[in-house]
């Protein structure tokens, strides 16, 4: 255990800095180090951590309670594309006028979509009515799209070879 003056003298002799590590300890704990290099290393680690951080994106797809089959299929494919890219999808059913009297129609659309997306996504937030809109949040299942793509390409290869012979 050195005094502050002794520790500062040792640090100056080595051309280093005296850095207080634990000021609350009794006696306070200090370390002799190159403070600029320490700060540089900390900044590099923080930058690397930010780089590896995954930002979760939330996309939104809006449906109507009386949606037709073709429109439903198109919007479902858009939702699939968002899920394939790893984004969560907020599915919204918008009600207008007298449609508000039949929220079960919107609920049926959301349940049908959840059933269609079951192999690819999980329902993170169950359908919930807020004002004139009904919301549901779906999140992709990790690896679900990779397995489907591998099986679909495996099924296509033998048929293309048989056509060549």
Buried (B, 14 or more C-beta within 10 A) or exposed (E): EEEEEEBBEEBEEEEBBBBEEEEEEEEEEBBBBBEEEEEEEEEEEEEEEEEEEEEEEEBEBEBBBEBEEEEBEEBBEEBBEBBBEEBBBBBBBEBEEEBEEEBEBBBEBBBEBBEBBEEBBEBEEEBEBEEEEBBBBBBBBEEBBEEEEEEEEEEEEEEEEEEEE
